[in-house]
Amino acid sequence: MNTKKITLLLTLLLCSSLLHASPAIQHWQTENGASVYFVPAPELPMVDIQLVFDAGAARDGEQGGLAAMTSAMMDEGAAGLNADQIAEATDSVGAAIGFSAHQDMAVASLRSVTDATLFEPAIALFQDILTQPDFPQEALTRIRKQMLIGLQAKKQQPGAIARDTFMQALYGDHPYGKPSSGNEASLNALTRADLIAYYQRYYVASNATLAIVGDLDRAAAEKLANRLISQLATGDAAPKLPAVSVLKQAHEQRISHPSSQSHLMLGQPGLKRGDKDYFSLYVGNHILGGSGLTSRISNEIREKRGLSYSAYSYFSPMRELGPYILALQTKNASVDEALQVMRETLIEFRDNGPTASELDASKKNITGGFPLRLDSNKKIVGYLAMIGFYQLPLDYLDTFNDNINAVTLEQIKEAYQRRINPDKLVTIIVGGDG
């Protein structure tokens, strides 16, 4: 057997093992209150880390953009190093360090090789940034300017306008209804003291979830977790977010925009992480609008009528009820027809549910593609962070395909009829004369 055939055989064997095995998740808590989730992955001499704080835009309060700006400022200066020095130090050890803020969470990430001569300085640098951010005023001025430019750019993007308007109409005064980027007034009002106060309140051990995947054993992972978390203040977990209210009536808003196409979004509050109806609605939506060109929405709107190149729907689960969104882009002249077809397709699916052949094809598509979601340490660490942050079962990945295969036609129909209300949707259209 030649070398190429041996290589191909080994590759197939490795892929086969990945297809049939989900990572075994280990879990513990540090002494100062952080939850740790760990998967050993000795195949590559690397470690991926995500440290997640309950410090997303939902914690902004009346200071819109505070979570985003705090996250953006974390690696702009720390422990006496400026942004250039941090970047140079990161590059010198071949590491990747990143910070981001989302609706529910703020994420700090590190990827490093495990060679001690590179791993140790990478961890030390990451720890310095996490525990000793300087929030330099000159960087704050620059980041603020960048975010203000971003706000101006959004005004030229009908899709961004539609998204922000949709979320505000859907959630009202709930924290989810406020754009994570803030507005001009809120960004201009933020001070260095605001960022420091936000960091001190939310970037604490009791508010943190640590995910580790890589070439470490349990003892080394525990040592690493203690090292990263020990210098964080213990603090307190963030308070529970308010519940999302169901919509009491339909709402439609049309916004004029000098674009050749209209952006259409309609929907309602949908699912939260750990929702008892998650798998029924997930599989149902995969059939309705989540499976690309083979979905019902795409077939009705694109294939049969040519009204849109891309028409789709999806649930976006969050800590509380995240949005259920149906969306498309179409010519301004055909927006009313496209909206009518979208609504009719949703109503028909809600009333009658999917067919047995649709359900079978959907299950095969979802379960067949599931191993690709776990084909890298980076993807696995993202799942660990999600499982820990939202307190999902440790066997979530092991049982995912079983839960998909257990969904029945009756469960999908019942869940859609109980949870989805086509007569109480928020509808936003941006484009044309509005």
Phi, psi and omega in degrees: 000128183280173186298319181298319180292321178297315179299317179297318180297315179297321179297315179296321178296319179295314180298321180298319179294323179292325183293335187249002183227132172260152183294140177280119186267128174256144187219138173202176178241143175282166182298330181259021163104000180277141175272135183240136177233128190223137172230117175289137180219082187281359184295329180234143180280061183219161174226132173248134182229136167231125175249115188249130177246145173284074189215037179277188185298339177296346178262006182296330187062229179271004181254071184305133181090358184294316179297315181296317182289322178299313179298316181296334184271350187302318182257023176271354179169130181199142177051036179085354178270142175270179185299319180295319180293323176296316179297318179295318180295322178296312180296325185293338179251009177065029182261169173230122179240134182215156176224139179209156177232139181234190183294315182265330194221160168244138188236131170247131186228150176219135169235130182211152169286161185266359173305122188303326182292340179252323183294315183299310177294331177294315178295319180298318179294314179301317179296319178299317180295318181294323190253345182226048178293140183265337184047058184297141185299320182295325176289323177300317179298319181290314180295321178300316180298318179298318180291324177293321176298321177299322177297319179295321179296322180299330180293341179264359185248105183301328178295319178292320178298315181298317182297310181296319180294319179299311182296322179293318180292326182287320189250347177058236182276357177295148180307331179291345183277354183258134181297138182294339180276356181071198174225176185302316182295315183292321179293318180293337182275343183291138180240167176301321179298325177297317180295318179297317180296320179295314178301312183294331180279318192252335180270064184231161187298318182292349181248018190239147171234127183248126177245133182227130174225129178162190186278069179221152169267178185299318181297317179292325178292320178295318178297317179296316180298315179297322180295317182288324188267333190301328183269000171280144173299146179296310175059198181231150174295150177296147179293159179297137176289152176295151177293152177273132179278144175286154180287136180266340179202164179288154178218129178232135180220132179242131184238125179289148179199137183284061180238152181284340179237152176260141174260127184240131175226133171220153182169196185200171171300139188242269188235155165243160180299136182083007181299138181295337180263010188304307188289323177297315181285326179297311180293318179301315180292328176302321178288316185290310186207010186251007184245030176069222187292343181271356182287160179298316181299314180296319180297315182289319188270318182269303189290314184281325189239346179063032184275339184204146175286325183222118176226134191201173174212155179198151169267142176236082185295142178223191180303311169254188186299111175279172186284148165255119190238132169244132189211157175195168169238140181209165175301145182306322184290340184251012186295322181292319177296316180297319179298317180297316180295319179300313181296316182296322179294318177297313182297317181297318180293318180297319184286323189245344179073182181276171173271165179297322180291323176296317180295317180297315180295321181294316179300316180297321180294315182292309183290326178293328180270352185299319179302332180292340177285347184237025187269011175209155177299325180298319178290320181296317181295328175295319176294320178301315180298318178296314180300316180290314184298318182265006176054049175278163181299147179296337179266019182306314181287320180299323186259002185302307182295324177297319179294324176295312183293338181279347182292136181248165176302317182295321180295318179297311182298315181295317181294318179296319181291328180278327189255334186254128184238091183299339181271003179227044181267151167273131180234124179236130178233123179240121178146155179063218181272005177074000000 
